[in-house]
Amino acid sequence: MSLLVVGLSHRSAPVSVLERAALTADAQVKLLQDTVAAEPATEAAVLATCNRIELYADVDKFHAGVAELSTLLAQHSGVGLEELTPYLYVHYEDRAVHHLFSVACGLDSMVVGEGQILGQIKDSLARAQELQSAGRLLNDLFQQALRVGKRAHSETGIDRAGQSLVTFGLEQLARGGDVQQWARGKKALVIGAGSMSSLAAATLARAGVAEIVVANRTLDRAERLAQILMDGDDTDVAARAVPMESVPAELTRADVTVSCTGATGLVLTAESVAEAVEGRTPQSAVPGEDGPTAPGGESGRTAGAQRSGPSGTSLGSEDGCPLELSSVQGTAGFSVLGEAAVAGMAAAELEQHAAWVDKGTVGGARRAAGGSARPGTAGTLDPAADTDAIAALAATVATVGRIPERRRPEPVEEPQRPEPVLFLLDLAMPRDIDAAVHRLAGVRLVDIESLAEASAGAPMAADVDQVRRIVSDEVAAFGAALRAAHITPTVVALRTMAADVVAGEIARLDGRLPGLDDKHRAEITQTVRRVVDKLLHAPTVRVKQLAAEPGGAGYADALRTLFDLDPETVAAVSRAEDSTTEKDRGPA
């Protein structure tokens, strides 16, 4: 077995890279064709989902296969090889089988245990079969992966370890609350009519939304999905289809929007979403430019402007110096405002402020305010003392890395965002909805990136360990069967050669004993065949057992060498078996 997989997923690459590397349906077809045309690969299959792109191949050389598959992925994804390489992972032989089986069970999904991946694996196999890029190895591998995934879901509670991406996304929109209670009575807009969008529409219908509008570039598909929703026995929802041109208008009416299309650009921009919610959200209170009100009813900016030095100029305002020099107290050290101003400054900034203080003096304005001068002064500020104080702070921060503050500045209150009036769920890769929508008031957006962050810390259920054991057992069984199957053509070729030897000897016997009657001739033939079968039985059974064990691939070569079997005869047997298997297998 020389199974190789090269790919990237949400576990290895950021969403921004996955978006750019996403493959269209046409690109997947071309990638398969180019892979099987490449020298190291004889079979190929592509598994492309919202959060993974993987290329499977049967290769005859590992290093050459990795280089070729990586290059092909880069070429067809449009992301440069140097940029893509750090995010690629490689699995070979048993590890590649283990990876695919884990993916099929939902262990490698963004939401652990989700079952949609089984349908995507089935589609991947069907595409490879249609293009005839999947041979015996990949056919057996993908079909076994489907069986392993179904076994994991039927024998364990892996479904409880996570939900489908749609359900999990809706739970995130509802902030972890009851989805049915949150969705009841809402108007939903579903953009796209593919498998993921259809699942989202069905999930919303079961959750109890009052109306679902389906928008799609092909109106017929949208109408079919709307009709299916209307005909469902387990839902009572009004559904209708609209063309994509109607999305801006429908967005103004929608409470929930789910988008999952194959578009390469944005379907909803931040501007279009902002227009849709305009007038639907209350204006949030934003503090005025003058800042918080100062004592005496003056704003901070006005009060500061009226503090001036003896010449009538504002102290501390030169070149934007933040220190409030006019409120420096008569005792040693900074005023409260002075301490707040230097909190968090670097040593170089403190030295600059020391120079600013060195230029400032307080004369009549200070005395008029009732301040007392420092000892030894005639009502003036001693700039040298303040310069020394700031210089000392600068030395301290340079040594210990922080300022020994006596009081930190008060935190600034952020204006409270209004409750969302429009909930957006983006399940597309690349994204359908502009990420800048996150900043819009009255809108809550959940996309693939935020889903990845939310599910990263999800606890693993005990069922996950059970599924991992199932995967390990199935990988061992698949490897043993594959290794045993690998030696079967050699064993068949050996028995064919033995049968030819028996036939040749019987023919020679007929030549020497032409008067031999049929009864005696049949008895002699049967005897010779039994002798040959008994001689070959033990070694062929044993060699199959040994070949099924790890490292047993070399027994086939040994058998061919010991009995001087023609490699072309072995290859012919393999081709005949593959042809028979294909006829028996049928469509996936």
Secondary structure as a PSIPRED ss2 file (coil, helix, strand):
# PSIPRED VFORMAT (PSIPRED V4.0)

   1 M C   1.000  0.000  0.000
   2 S C   1.000  0.000  0.000
   3 L E   0.000  0.000  1.000
   4 L E   0.000  0.000  1.000
   5 V E   0.000  0.000  1.000
   6 V E   0.000  0.000  1.000
   7 G E   0.000  0.000  1.000
   8 L E   0.000  0.000  1.000
   9 S E   0.000  0.000  1.000
  10 H C   1.000  0.000  0.000
  11 R C   1.000  0.000  0.000
  12 S C   1.000  0.000  0.000
  13 A C   1.000  0.000  0.000
  14 P C   1.000  0.000  0.000
  15 V H   0.000  1.000  0.000
  16 S H   0.000  1.000  0.000
  17 V H   0.000  1.000  0.000
  18 L H   0.000  1.000  0.000
  19 E H   0.000  1.000  0.000
  20 R H   0.000  1.000  0.000
  21 A H   0.000  1.000  0.000
  22 A C   1.000  0.000  0.000
  23 L C   1.000  0.000  0.000
  24 T C   1.000  0.000  0.000
  25 A H   0.000  1.000  0.000
  26 D H   0.000  1.000  0.000
  27 A H   0.000  1.000  0.000
  28 Q H   0.000  1.000  0.000
  29 V H   0.000  1.000  0.000
  30 K H   0.000  1.000  0.000
  31 L H   0.000  1.000  0.000
  32 L H   0.000  1.000  0.000
  33 Q H   0.000  1.000  0.000
  34 D H   0.000  1.000  0.000
  35 T H   0.000  1.000  0.000
  36 V H   0.000  1.000  0.000
  37 A H   0.000  1.000  0.000
  38 A C   1.000  0.000  0.000
  39 E C   1.000  0.000  0.000
  40 P C   1.000  0.000  0.000
  41 A E   0.000  0.000  1.000
  42 T E   0.000  0.000  1.000
  43 E E   0.000  0.000  1.000
  44 A E   0.000  0.000  1.000
  45 A E   0.000  0.000  1.000
  46 V E   0.000  0.000  1.000
  47 L E   0.000  0.000  1.000
  48 A E   0.000  0.000  1.000
  49 T E   0.000  0.000  1.000
  50 C C   1.000  0.000  0.000
  51 N C   1.000  0.000  0.000
  52 R E   0.000  0.000  1.000
  53 I E   0.000  0.000  1.000
  54 E E   0.000  0.000  1.000
  55 L E   0.000  0.000  1.000
  56 Y E   0.000  0.000  1.000
  57 A E   0.000  0.000  1.000
  58 D E   0.000  0.000  1.000
  59 V E   0.000  0.000  1.000
  60 D C   1.000  0.000  0.000
  61 K C   1.000  0.000  0.000
  62 F H   0.000  1.000  0.000
  63 H H   0.000  1.000  0.000
  64 A H   0.000  1.000  0.000
  65 G H   0.000  1.000  0.000
  66 V H   0.000  1.000  0.000
  67 A H   0.000  1.000  0.000
  68 E H   0.000  1.000  0.000
  69 L H   0.000  1.000  0.000
  70 S H   0.000  1.000  0.000
  71 T H   0.000  1.000  0.000
  72 L H   0.000  1.000  0.000
  73 L H   0.000  1.000  0.000
  74 A H   0.000  1.000  0.000
  75 Q H   0.000  1.000  0.000
  76 H H   0.000  1.000  0.000
  77 S H   0.000  1.000  0.000
  78 G C   1.000  0.000  0.000
  79 V C   1.000  0.000  0.000
  80 G C   1.000  0.000  0.000
  81 L H   0.000  1.000  0.000
  82 E H   0.000  1.000  0.000
  83 E H   0.000  1.000  0.000
  84 L H   0.000  1.000  0.000
  85 T H   0.000  1.000  0.000
  86 P H   0.000  1.000  0.000
  87 Y H   0.000  1.000  0.000
  88 L C   1.000  0.000  0.000
  89 Y E   0.000  0.000  1.000
  90 V E   0.000  0.000  1.000
  91 H E   0.000  0.000  1.000
  92 Y E   0.000  0.000  1.000
  93 E C   1.000  0.000  0.000
  94 D H   0.000  1.000  0.000
  95 R H   0.000  1.000  0.000
  96 A H   0.000  1.000  0.000
  97 V H   0.000  1.000  0.000
  98 H H   0.000  1.000  0.000
  99 H H   0.000  1.000  0.000
 100 L H   0.000  1.000  0.000
 101 F H   0.000  1.000  0.000
 102 S H   0.000  1.000  0.000
 103 V H   0.000  1.000  0.000
 104 A H   0.000  1.000  0.000
 105 C C   1.000  0.000  0.000
 106 G C   1.000  0.000  0.000
 107 L C   1.000  0.000  0.000
 108 D C   1.000  0.000  0.000
 109 S C   1.000  0.000  0.000
 110 M C   1.000  0.000  0.000
 111 V C   1.000  0.000  0.000
 112 V C   1.000  0.000  0.000
 113 G C   1.000  0.000  0.000
 114 E C   1.000  0.000  0.000
 115 G C   1.000  0.000  0.000
 116 Q H   0.000  1.000  0.000
 117 I H   0.000  1.000  0.000
 118 L H   0.000  1.000  0.000
 119 G H   0.000  1.000  0.000
 120 Q H   0.000  1.000  0.000
 121 I H   0.000  1.000  0.000
 122 K H   0.000  1.000  0.000
 123 D H   0.000  1.000  0.000
 124 S H   0.000  1.000  0.000
 125 L H   0.000  1.000  0.000
 126 A H   0.000  1.000  0.000
 127 R H   0.000  1.000  0.000
 128 A H   0.000  1.000  0.000
 129 Q H   0.000  1.000  0.000
 130 E H   0.000  1.000  0.000
 131 L C   1.000  0.000  0.000
 132 Q C   1.000  0.000  0.000
 133 S C   1.000  0.000  0.000
 134 A C   1.000  0.000  0.000
 135 G C   1.000  0.000  0.000
 136 R H   0.000  1.000  0.000
 137 L H   0.000  1.000  0.000
 138 L H   0.000  1.000  0.000
 139 N H   0.000  1.000  0.000
 140 D H   0.000  1.000  0.000
 141 L H   0.000  1.000  0.000
 142 F H   0.000  1.000  0.000
 143 Q H   0.000  1.000  0.000
 144 Q H   0.000  1.000  0.000
 145 A H   0.000  1.000  0.000
 146 L H   0.000  1.000  0.000
 147 R H   0.000  1.000  0.000
 148 V H   0.000  1.000  0.000
 149 G H   0.000  1.000  0.000
 150 K H   0.000  1.000  0.000
 151 R H   0.000  1.000  0.000
 152 A H   0.000  1.000  0.000
 153 H H   0.000  1.000  0.000
 154 S H   0.000  1.000  0.000
 155 E H   0.000  1.000  0.000
 156 T C   1.000  0.000  0.000
 157 G C   1.000  0.000  0.000
 158 I H   0.000  1.000  0.000
 159 D H   0.000  1.000  0.000
 160 R H   0.000  1.000  0.000
 161 A H   0.000  1.000  0.000
 162 G C   1.000  0.000  0.000
 163 Q C   1.000  0.000  0.000
 164 S C   1.000  0.000  0.000
 165 L H   0.000  1.000  0.000
 166 V H   0.000  1.000  0.000
 167 T H   0.000  1.000  0.000
 168 F H   0.000  1.000  0.000
 169 G H   0.000  1.000  0.000
 170 L H   0.000  1.000  0.000
 171 E H   0.000  1.000  0.000
 172 Q H   0.000  1.000  0.000
 173 L H   0.000  1.000  0.000
 174 A C   1.000  0.000  0.000
 175 R C   1.000  0.000  0.000
 176 G C   1.000  0.000  0.000
 177 G C   1.000  0.000  0.000
 178 D C   1.000  0.000  0.000
 179 V H   0.000  1.000  0.000
 180 Q H   0.000  1.000  0.000
 181 Q H   0.000  1.000  0.000
 182 W H   0.000  1.000  0.000
 183 A H   0.000  1.000  0.000
 184 R C   1.000  0.000  0.000
 185 G C   1.000  0.000  0.000
 186 K C   1.000  0.000  0.000
 187 K E   0.000  0.000  1.000
 188 A E   0.000  0.000  1.000
 189 L E   0.000  0.000  1.000
 190 V E   0.000  0.000  1.000
 191 I E   0.000  0.000  1.000
 192 G C   1.000  0.000  0.000
 193 A C   1.000  0.000  0.000
 194 G C   1.000  0.000  0.000
 195 S H   0.000  1.000  0.000
 196 M H   0.000  1.000  0.000
 197 S H   0.000  1.000  0.000
 198 S H   0.000  1.000  0.000
 199 L H   0.000  1.000  0.000
 200 A H   0.000  1.000  0.000
 201 A H   0.000  1.000  0.000
 202 A H   0.000  1.000  0.000
 203 T H   0.000  1.000  0.000
 204 L H   0.000  1.000  0.000
 205 A H   0.000  1.000  0.000
 206 R H   0.000  1.000  0.000
 207 A H   0.000  1.000  0.000
 208 G C   1.000  0.000  0.000
 209 V C   1.000  0.000  0.000
 210 A C   1.000  0.000  0.000
 211 E E   0.000  0.000  1.000
 212 I E   0.000  0.000  1.000
 213 V E   0.000  0.000  1.000
 214 V E   0.000  0.000  1.000
 215 A E   0.000  0.000  1.000
 216 N E   0.000  0.000  1.000
 217 R C   1.000  0.000  0.000
 218 T C   1.000  0.000  0.000
 219 L H   0.000  1.000  0.000
 220 D H   0.000  1.000  0.000
 221 R H   0.000  1.000  0.000
 222 A H   0.000  1.000  0.000
 223 E H   0.000  1.000  0.000
 224 R H   0.000  1.000  0.000
 225 L H   0.000  1.000  0.000
 226 A H   0.000  1.000  0.000
 227 Q H   0.000  1.000  0.000
 228 I H   0.000  1.000  0.000
 229 L H   0.000  1.000  0.000
 230 M H   0.000  1.000  0.000
 231 D H   0.000  1.000  0.000
 232 G C   1.000  0.000  0.000
 233 D C   1.000  0.000  0.000
 234 D C   1.000  0.000  0.000
 235 T C   1.000  0.000  0.000
 236 D C   1.000  0.000  0.000
 237 V C   1.000  0.000  0.000
 238 A E   0.000  0.000  1.000
 239 A E   0.000  0.000  1.000
 240 R E   0.000  0.000  1.000
 241 A E   0.000  0.000  1.000
 242 V E   0.000  0.000  1.000
 243 P E   0.000  0.000  1.000
 244 M H   0.000  1.000  0.000
 245 E H   0.000  1.000  0.000
 246 S H   0.000  1.000  0.000
 247 V H   0.000  1.000  0.000
 248 P H   0.000  1.000  0.000
 249 A H   0.000  1.000  0.000
 250 E H   0.000  1.000  0.000
 251 L H   0.000  1.000  0.000
 252 T C   1.000  0.000  0.000
 253 R C   1.000  0.000  0.000
 254 A C   1.000  0.000  0.000
 255 D C   1.000  0.000  0.000
 256 V E   0.000  0.000  1.000
 257 T E   0.000  0.000  1.000
 258 V E   0.000  0.000  1.000
 259 S E   0.000  0.000  1.000
 260 C C   1.000  0.000  0.000
 261 T C   1.000  0.000  0.000
 262 G C   1.000  0.000  0.000
 263 A C   1.000  0.000  0.000
 264 T C   1.000  0.000  0.000
 265 G C   1.000  0.000  0.000
 266 L C   1.000  0.000  0.000
 267 V C   1.000  0.000  0.000
 268 L E   0.000  0.000  1.000
 269 T C   1.000  0.000  0.000
 270 A H   0.000  1.000  0.000
 271 E H   0.000  1.000  0.000
 272 S H   0.000  1.000  0.000
 273 V H   0.000  1.000  0.000
 274 A H   0.000  1.000  0.000
 275 E H   0.000  1.000  0.000
 276 A H   0.000  1.000  0.000
 277 V H   0.000  1.000  0.000
 278 E C   1.000  0.000  0.000
 279 G C   1.000  0.000  0.000
 280 R C   1.000  0.000  0.000
 281 T C   1.000  0.000  0.000
 282 P C   1.000  0.000  0.000
 283 Q C   1.000  0.000  0.000
 284 S C   1.000  0.000  0.000
 285 A C   1.000  0.000  0.000
 286 V C   1.000  0.000  0.000
 287 P C   1.000  0.000  0.000
 288 G C   1.000  0.000  0.000
 289 E C   1.000  0.000  0.000
 290 D C   1.000  0.000  0.000
 291 G C   1.000  0.000  0.000
 292 P C   1.000  0.000  0.000
 293 T E   0.000  0.000  1.000
 294 A C   1.000  0.000  0.000
 295 P C   1.000  0.000  0.000
 296 G C   1.000  0.000  0.000
 297 G C   1.000  0.000  0.000
 298 E C   1.000  0.000  0.000
 299 S E   0.000  0.000  1.000
 300 G H   0.000  1.000  0.000
 301 R H   0.000  1.000  0.000
 302 T H   0.000  1.000  0.000
 303 A H   0.000  1.000  0.000
 304 G H   0.000  1.000  0.000
 305 A H   0.000  1.000  0.000
 306 Q H   0.000  1.000  0.000
 307 R C   1.000  0.000  0.000
 308 S E   0.000  0.000  1.000
 309 G C   1.000  0.000  0.000
 310 P C   1.000  0.000  0.000
 311 S C   1.000  0.000  0.000
 312 G C   1.000  0.000  0.000
 313 T C   1.000  0.000  0.000
 314 S E   0.000  0.000  1.000
 315 L C   1.000  0.000  0.000
 316 G C   1.000  0.000  0.000
 317 S C   1.000  0.000  0.000
 318 E H   0.000  1.000  0.000
 319 D H   0.000  1.000  0.000
 320 G H   0.000  1.000  0.000
 321 C C   1.000  0.000  0.000
 322 P C   1.000  0.000  0.000
 323 L C   1.000  0.000  0.000
 324 E C   1.000  0.000  0.000
 325 L H   0.000  1.000  0.000
 326 S H   0.000  1.000  0.000
 327 S H   0.000  1.000  0.000
 328 V C   1.000  0.000  0.000
 329 Q C   1.000  0.000  0.000
 330 G C   1.000  0.000  0.000
 331 T C   1.000  0.000  0.000
 332 A C   1.000  0.000  0.000
 333 G C   1.000  0.000  0.000
 334 F C   1.000  0.000  0.000
 335 S C   1.000  0.000  0.000
 336 V H   0.000  1.000  0.000
 337 L H   0.000  1.000  0.000
 338 G H   0.000  1.000  0.000
 339 E H   0.000  1.000  0.000
 340 A H   0.000  1.000  0.000
 341 A H   0.000  1.000  0.000
 342 V H   0.000  1.000  0.000
 343 A C   1.000  0.000  0.000
 344 G C   1.000  0.000  0.000
 345 M C   1.000  0.000  0.000
 346 A C   1.000  0.000  0.000
 347 A H   0.000  1.000  0.000
 348 A H   0.000  1.000  0.000
 349 E H   0.000  1.000  0.000
 350 L H   0.000  1.000  0.000
 351 E H   0.000  1.000  0.000
 352 Q H   0.000  1.000  0.000
 353 H H   0.000  1.000  0.000
 354 A H   0.000  1.000  0.000
 355 A H   0.000  1.000  0.000
 356 W H   0.000  1.000  0.000
 357 V H   0.000  1.000  0.000
 358 D H   0.000  1.000  0.000
 359 K H   0.000  1.000  0.000
 360 G C   1.000  0.000  0.000
 361 T C   1.000  0.000  0.000
 362 V C   1.000  0.000  0.000
 363 G C   1.000  0.000  0.000
 364 G H   0.000  1.000  0.000
 365 A H   0.000  1.000  0.000
 366 R H   0.000  1.000  0.000
 367 R H   0.000  1.000  0.000
 368 A H   0.000  1.000  0.000
 369 A C   1.000  0.000  0.000
 370 G C   1.000  0.000  0.000
 371 G C   1.000  0.000  0.000
 372 S C   1.000  0.000  0.000
 373 A C   1.000  0.000  0.000
 374 R C   1.000  0.000  0.000
 375 P C   1.000  0.000  0.000
 376 G C   1.000  0.000  0.000
 377 T C   1.000  0.000  0.000
 378 A C   1.000  0.000  0.000
 379 G C   1.000  0.000  0.000
 380 T C   1.000  0.000  0.000
 381 L C   1.000  0.000  0.000
 382 D C   1.000  0.000  0.000
 383 P H   0.000  1.000  0.000
 384 A H   0.000  1.000  0.000
 385 A H   0.000  1.000  0.000
 386 D H   0.000  1.000  0.000
 387 T H   0.000  1.000  0.000
 388 D H   0.000  1.000  0.000
 389 A H   0.000  1.000  0.000
 390 I H   0.000  1.000  0.000
 391 A H   0.000  1.000  0.000
 392 A H   0.000  1.000  0.000
 393 L H   0.000  1.000  0.000
 394 A H   0.000  1.000  0.000
 395 A H   0.000  1.000  0.000
 396 T H   0.000  1.000  0.000
 397 V H   0.000  1.000  0.000
 398 A H   0.000  1.000  0.000
 399 T H   0.000  1.000  0.000
 400 V H   0.000  1.000  0.000
 401 G C   1.000  0.000  0.000
 402 R C   1.000  0.000  0.000
 403 I C   1.000  0.000  0.000
 404 P C   1.000  0.000  0.000
 405 E C   1.000  0.000  0.000
 406 R C   1.000  0.000  0.000
 407 R C   1.000  0.000  0.000
 408 R C   1.000  0.000  0.000
 409 P C   1.000  0.000  0.000
 410 E C   1.000  0.000  0.000
 411 P C   1.000  0.000  0.000
 412 V C   1.000  0.000  0.000
 413 E C   1.000  0.000  0.000
 414 E C   1.000  0.000  0.000
 415 P C   1.000  0.000  0.000
 416 Q C   1.000  0.000  0.000
 417 R C   1.000  0.000  0.000
 418 P C   1.000  0.000  0.000
 419 E C   1.000  0.000  0.000
 420 P C   1.000  0.000  0.000
 421 V C   1.000  0.000  0.000
 422 L E   0.000  0.000  1.000
 423 F E   0.000  0.000  1.000
 424 L E   0.000  0.000  1.000
 425 L E   0.000  0.000  1.000
 426 D E   0.000  0.000  1.000
 427 L C   1.000  0.000  0.000
 428 A C   1.000  0.000  0.000
 429 M C   1.000  0.000  0.000
 430 P C   1.000  0.000  0.000
 431 R C   1.000  0.000  0.000
 432 D C   1.000  0.000  0.000
 433 I E   0.000  0.000  1.000
 434 D C   1.000  0.000  0.000
 435 A H   0.000  1.000  0.000
 436 A H   0.000  1.000  0.000
 437 V H   0.000  1.000  0.000
 438 H H   0.000  1.000  0.000
 439 R H   0.000  1.000  0.000
 440 L C   1.000  0.000  0.000
 441 A C   1.000  0.000  0.000
 442 G C   1.000  0.000  0.000
 443 V E   0.000  0.000  1.000
 444 R E   0.000  0.000  1.000
 445 L E   0.000  0.000  1.000
 446 V E   0.000  0.000  1.000
 447 D C   1.000  0.000  0.000
 448 I H   0.000  1.000  0.000
 449 E H   0.000  1.000  0.000
 450 S H   0.000  1.000  0.000
 451 L H   0.000  1.000  0.000
 452 A H   0.000  1.000  0.000
 453 E H   0.000  1.000  0.000
 454 A H   0.000  1.000  0.000
 455 S H   0.000  1.000  0.000
 456 A H   0.000  1.000  0.000
 457 G C   1.000  0.000  0.000
 458 A C   1.000  0.000  0.000
 459 P C   1.000  0.000  0.000
 460 M C   1.000  0.000  0.000
 461 A C   1.000  0.000  0.000
 462 A H   0.000  1.000  0.000
 463 D H   0.000  1.000  0.000
 464 V H   0.000  1.000  0.000
 465 D H   0.000  1.000  0.000
 466 Q H   0.000  1.000  0.000
 467 V H   0.000  1.000  0.000
 468 R H   0.000  1.000  0.000
 469 R H   0.000  1.000  0.000
 470 I H   0.000  1.000  0.000
 471 V H   0.000  1.000  0.000
 472 S H   0.000  1.000  0.000
 473 D H   0.000  1.000  0.000
 474 E H   0.000  1.000  0.000
 475 V H   0.000  1.000  0.000
 476 A H   0.000  1.000  0.000
 477 A H   0.000  1.000  0.000
 478 F H   0.000  1.000  0.000
 479 G H   0.000  1.000  0.000
 480 A H   0.000  1.000  0.000
 481 A H   0.000  1.000  0.000
 482 L H   0.000  1.000  0.000
 483 R H   0.000  1.000  0.000
 484 A H   0.000  1.000  0.000
 485 A H   0.000  1.000  0.000
 486 H H   0.000  1.000  0.000
 487 I H   0.000  1.000  0.000
 488 T H   0.000  1.000  0.000
 489 P H   0.000  1.000  0.000
 490 T H   0.000  1.000  0.000
 491 V H   0.000  1.000  0.000
 492 V H   0.000  1.000  0.000
 493 A H   0.000  1.000  0.000
 494 L H   0.000  1.000  0.000
 495 R H   0.000  1.000  0.000
 496 T H   0.000  1.000  0.000
 497 M H   0.000  1.000  0.000
 498 A H   0.000  1.000  0.000
 499 A H   0.000  1.000  0.000
 500 D H   0.000  1.000  0.000
 501 V H   0.000  1.000  0.000
 502 V H   0.000  1.000  0.000
 503 A H   0.000  1.000  0.000
 504 G H   0.000  1.000  0.000
 505 E H   0.000  1.000  0.000
 506 I H   0.000  1.000  0.000
 507 A H   0.000  1.000  0.000
 508 R H   0.000  1.000  0.000
 509 L H   0.000  1.000  0.000
 510 D H   0.000  1.000  0.000
 511 G H   0.000  1.000  0.000
 512 R H   0.000  1.000  0.000
 513 L C   1.000  0.000  0.000
 514 P C   1.000  0.000  0.000
 515 G C   1.000  0.000  0.000
 516 L C   1.000  0.000  0.000
 517 D C   1.000  0.000  0.000
 518 D H   0.000  1.000  0.000
 519 K H   0.000  1.000  0.000
 520 H H   0.000  1.000  0.000
 521 R H   0.000  1.000  0.000
 522 A H   0.000  1.000  0.000
 523 E H   0.000  1.000  0.000
 524 I H   0.000  1.000  0.000
 525 T H   0.000  1.000  0.000
 526 Q H   0.000  1.000  0.000
 527 T H   0.000  1.000  0.000
 528 V H   0.000  1.000  0.000
 529 R H   0.000  1.000  0.000
 530 R H   0.000  1.000  0.000
 531 V H   0.000  1.000  0.000
 532 V H   0.000  1.000  0.000
 533 D H   0.000  1.000  0.000
 534 K H   0.000  1.000  0.000
 535 L H   0.000  1.000  0.000
 536 L H   0.000  1.000  0.000
 537 H H   0.000  1.000  0.000
 538 A H   0.000  1.000  0.000
 539 P H   0.000  1.000  0.000
 540 T H   0.000  1.000  0.000
 541 V H   0.000  1.000  0.000
 542 R H   0.000  1.000  0.000
 543 V H   0.000  1.000  0.000
 544 K H   0.000  1.000  0.000
 545 Q H   0.000  1.000  0.000
 546 L H   0.000  1.000  0.000
 547 A H   0.000  1.000  0.000
 548 A H   0.000  1.000  0.000
 549 E C   1.000  0.000  0.000
 550 P C   1.000  0.000  0.000
 551 G C   1.000  0.000  0.000
 552 G C   1.000  0.000  0.000
 553 A C   1.000  0.000  0.000
 554 G H   0.000  1.000  0.000
 555 Y H   0.000  1.000  0.000
 556 A H   0.000  1.000  0.000
 557 D H   0.000  1.000  0.000
 558 A H   0.000  1.000  0.000
 559 L H   0.000  1.000  0.000
 560 R H   0.000  1.000  0.000
 561 T H   0.000  1.000  0.000
 562 L H   0.000  1.000  0.000
 563 F C   1.000  0.000  0.000
 564 D C   1.000  0.000  0.000
 565 L C   1.000  0.000  0.000
 566 D C   1.000  0.000  0.000
 567 P H   0.000  1.000  0.000
 568 E H   0.000  1.000  0.000
 569 T H   0.000  1.000  0.000
 570 V H   0.000  1.000  0.000
 571 A H   0.000  1.000  0.000
 572 A H   0.000  1.000  0.000
 573 V H   0.000  1.000  0.000
 574 S H   0.000  1.000  0.000
 575 R H   0.000  1.000  0.000
 576 A H   0.000  1.000  0.000
 577 E H   0.000  1.000  0.000
 578 D H   0.000  1.000  0.000
 579 S H   0.000  1.000  0.000
 580 T H   0.000  1.000  0.000
 581 T H   0.000  1.000  0.000
 582 E H   0.000  1.000  0.000
 583 K H   0.000  1.000  0.000
 584 D H   0.000  1.000  0.000
 585 R H   0.000  1.000  0.000
 586 G C   1.000  0.000  0.000
 587 P C   1.000  0.000  0.000
 588 A C   1.000  0.000  0.000
